[in-house]
């Protein structure tokens, strides 16, 4: 039954991705903008034939990789085994990734059809939803090797894992809210968002090491 649901959900997202491309295909130009520079000007194109199958194929591959990783982690022996409650949370990420890929595909097609000048107005809020969900589940995840802030110090130290994933969770949610607001902000704000992501990554790396050292010093 579980594998039936797995296959059914994967076929739904991949099929939906292909369907919207198939509906748009007759109205697309021969070359569709698929890559954009920092100013959201198109600087890369694909043929409409390639656009039709490229994103559904990428979605199918991503779905397969995530499914395999989650299954392997759930069968792992020892402390880093993915618990059923954590697996349920991560399956939510996989579902959101399916919706995210469909959103990117739809935004790309909308640009090709002339409905949008750039996919920014769709892609950034979609990233925001994904970040908010990830931020919400990070503090809830137990130590495992497939999801969460997996650093040398967090994987071997329960306290470091708990503290760092809580910090990362709050950070992801705040940045996610900013991504949701990007349609109201000028494109020059985009670099600041990328800078915040870099600062968050650096902060959790440093914090994980500090908490690890303090915990070891306490119990030594």
C-alpha positions as CSV (number, residue, x, y, z in Angstrom):
1,X,0.0,0.0,0.0
2,X,2.8,2.4,0.9
3,X,4.6,1.9,-2.4
4,X,1.3,2.3,-4.2
5,X,1.0,5.8,-2.7
6,X,4.6,6.6,-3.4
7,X,4.3,5.7,-7.1
8,X,0.9,7.4,-7.3
9,X,2.2,10.7,-5.8
10,X,5.3,10.7,-8.0
11,X,3.2,10.1,-11.1
12,X,0.8,12.9,-10.1
13,X,3.6,15.6,-9.9
14,X,5.5,14.4,-12.9
15,X,2.3,14.1,-14.9
16,X,1.1,17.5,-13.8
17,X,4.5,19.0,-14.8
18,X,4.3,17.4,-18.3
19,X,0.6,18.3,-18.7
20,X,1.1,22.1,-18.3
21,X,4.0,21.9,-20.7
22,X,1.9,20.0,-23.2
23,X,-1.0,22.5,-23.0
24,X,1.4,25.4,-23.5
25,X,3.5,23.7,-26.2
26,X,1.5,24.9,-29.3
27,X,1.8,28.5,-28.2
28,X,5.4,28.6,-27.2
29,X,8.1,30.2,-29.4
30,X,10.8,28.0,-30.9
31,X,13.3,29.2,-28.3
32,X,12.1,29.6,-24.7
33,X,14.1,31.6,-22.1
34,X,15.1,29.2,-19.3
35,X,18.0,31.0,-17.6
36,X,18.2,34.6,-16.3
37,X,21.0,36.8,-15.1
38,X,21.2,38.8,-11.8
39,X,19.0,41.5,-13.4
40,X,16.4,38.8,-14.4
41,X,17.2,39.3,-18.1
42,X,17.2,36.1,-20.2
43,X,20.7,34.8,-21.1
44,X,19.9,31.2,-21.9
45,X,17.3,29.4,-24.0
46,X,16.0,25.9,-24.8
47,X,14.0,24.7,-27.7
48,X,10.3,24.2,-26.9
49,X,10.7,20.5,-27.5
50,X,13.4,20.3,-24.8
51,X,11.4,22.5,-22.4
52,X,8.4,20.1,-22.7
53,X,10.2,17.1,-21.2
54,X,13.3,18.6,-19.4
55,X,11.5,19.6,-16.1
56,X,9.3,16.5,-15.8
57,X,12.5,14.4,-16.2
58,X,14.3,16.5,-13.6
59,X,11.4,16.1,-11.2
60,X,11.3,12.3,-11.7
61,X,15.0,12.1,-11.0
62,X,14.8,14.3,-7.9
63,X,11.8,12.3,-6.6
64,X,13.6,9.1,-7.1
65,X,16.8,10.3,-5.3
66,X,14.9,11.6,-2.3
67,X,12.8,8.5,-2.1
68,X,15.9,6.3,-2.1
69,X,17.7,8.4,0.5
70,X,14.8,8.4,2.8
71,X,14.3,4.7,2.5
72,X,18.0,4.0,3.1
73,X,18.0,6.3,6.1
74,X,14.9,4.6,7.6
75,X,16.6,1.2,7.3
76,X,19.9,2.4,8.9
77,X,21.0,0.7,12.1
78,X,22.1,2.7,15.1
79,X,21.6,6.2,16.4
80,X,21.4,7.9,13.0
81,X,18.4,5.8,11.8
82,X,15.6,7.9,10.5
83,X,12.6,7.5,12.8
84,X,9.0,7.1,11.3
85,X,7.9,10.5,12.7
86,X,10.9,12.2,11.1
87,X,10.3,10.3,7.8
88,X,6.7,11.7,7.8
89,X,8.1,15.3,8.1
90,X,10.6,14.7,5.3
91,X,8.0,13.3,3.0
92,X,6.3,16.7,3.3
93,X,9.5,18.2,1.9
94,X,9.4,15.8,-1.0
95,X,5.8,16.8,-1.7
96,X,6.7,20.5,-1.6
97,X,9.7,19.9,-3.9
98,X,7.3,18.4,-6.4
99,X,5.1,21.5,-6.2
100,X,8.2,23.7,-6.3
101,X,9.4,22.1,-9.5
102,X,6.0,22.4,-11.1
103,X,6.0,26.1,-10.1
104,X,9.4,26.7,-11.7
105,X,8.1,24.9,-14.9
106,X,5.0,27.0,-14.9
107,X,6.9,30.2,-14.5
108,X,9.3,29.3,-17.3
109,X,6.4,28.6,-19.6
110,X,4.6,31.8,-18.6
111,X,7.7,33.8,-19.6
112,X,7.9,31.9,-22.9
113,X,4.2,32.7,-23.5
114,X,4.8,36.4,-22.7
115,X,2.7,36.4,-19.6
116,X,5.6,37.2,-17.3
117,X,8.7,39.3,-17.9
118,X,10.7,37.0,-15.6
119,X,10.0,34.0,-13.3
120,X,11.0,35.9,-10.2
121,X,7.5,36.7,-9.0
122,X,6.8,32.9,-8.9
123,X,10.1,31.3,-8.0
124,X,11.0,33.5,-5.0
125,X,7.7,33.0,-3.1
126,X,7.9,29.3,-3.9
127,X,11.4,29.2,-2.3
128,X,9.8,31.1,0.7
129,X,7.2,28.4,1.2
130,X,9.9,25.7,1.0
131,X,12.2,27.6,3.5
132,X,9.4,28.2,6.0
133,X,8.5,24.5,6.0
134,X,12.1,23.4,6.3
135,X,12.6,25.9,9.1
136,X,9.6,24.5,10.9
137,X,10.7,20.9,10.9
138,X,14.4,21.3,11.5
139,X,14.1,21.6,15.3
140,X,11.8,18.5,15.3
141,X,14.3,16.2,13.6
142,X,16.3,13.7,15.5
143,X,19.9,13.0,14.5
144,X,20.1,11.2,11.2
145,X,22.4,11.2,8.2
146,X,20.0,12.4,5.5
147,X,18.3,15.6,6.8
148,X,19.0,18.5,9.1
149,X,22.2,20.3,9.8
150,X,24.6,17.4,9.3
151,X,28.1,18.5,10.4
152,X,30.9,16.5,12.0
153,X,30.0,18.1,15.4
154,X,26.2,17.7,15.2
155,X,26.3,14.1,14.1
156,X,28.3,13.0,17.1
157,X,26.9,15.3,19.7
158,X,23.2,15.4,20.6
159,X,23.3,18.8,22.2
160,X,25.0,20.4,19.2
161,X,22.4,18.8,16.9
162,X,19.5,20.1,19.0
163,X,20.8,23.7,19.4
164,X,22.1,24.1,15.9
165,X,19.0,22.7,14.2
166,X,16.8,25.0,16.3
167,X,18.9,28.0,15.3
168,X,18.9,27.0,11.6
169,X,15.1,26.4,11.8
170,X,14.4,30.0,13.0
171,X,16.8,31.3,10.4
172,X,15.2,29.4,7.6
173,X,11.7,30.6,8.6
174,X,12.7,34.2,8.8
175,X,14.5,34.1,5.4
176,X,11.5,32.2,4.0
177,X,9.2,35.0,5.1
178,X,11.5,37.5,3.3
179,X,11.3,35.4,0.1
180,X,7.6,35.5,0.3
181,X,7.7,39.3,0.4
182,X,10.0,39.6,-2.7
183,X,7.2,40.5,-5.1
184,X,6.8,43.7,-3.1
185,X,10.5,44.4,-3.2
186,X,12.8,45.6,-6.1
187,X,15.2,43.0,-7.6
188,X,18.2,44.6,-6.0
189,X,17.0,43.1,-2.8
190,X,17.8,39.6,-4.1
191,X,21.5,39.8,-3.4
192,X,20.8,40.7,0.2
193,X,18.7,37.6,0.5
194,X,21.5,35.4,-0.8
195,X,23.8,37.1,1.6
196,X,21.5,36.3,4.5
197,X,21.6,32.6,3.5
198,X,25.4,32.7,3.5
199,X,25.5,34.3,6.9
200,X,23.1,31.7,8.3
201,X,25.2,28.8,6.9
202,X,28.3,30.3,8.4
203,X,26.6,31.0,11.7
204,X,25.4,27.4,12.2
205,X,28.8,26.0,11.3
206,X,30.5,28.2,13.9
207,X,27.8,27.5,16.5
208,X,27.9,23.8,16.0
209,X,31.7,23.7,16.7
210,X,31.3,26.0,19.8
211,X,28.5,24.0,21.3
212,X,30.4,20.7,20.6
213,X,33.5,22.0,22.3
214,X,31.6,23.4,25.3
215,X,29.6,20.1,25.7
216,X,32.8,18.0,25.6
217,X,34.5,20.4,28.1
218,X,31.6,20.0,30.5
219,X,31.7,16.2,30.5
220,X,35.5,15.8,30.4
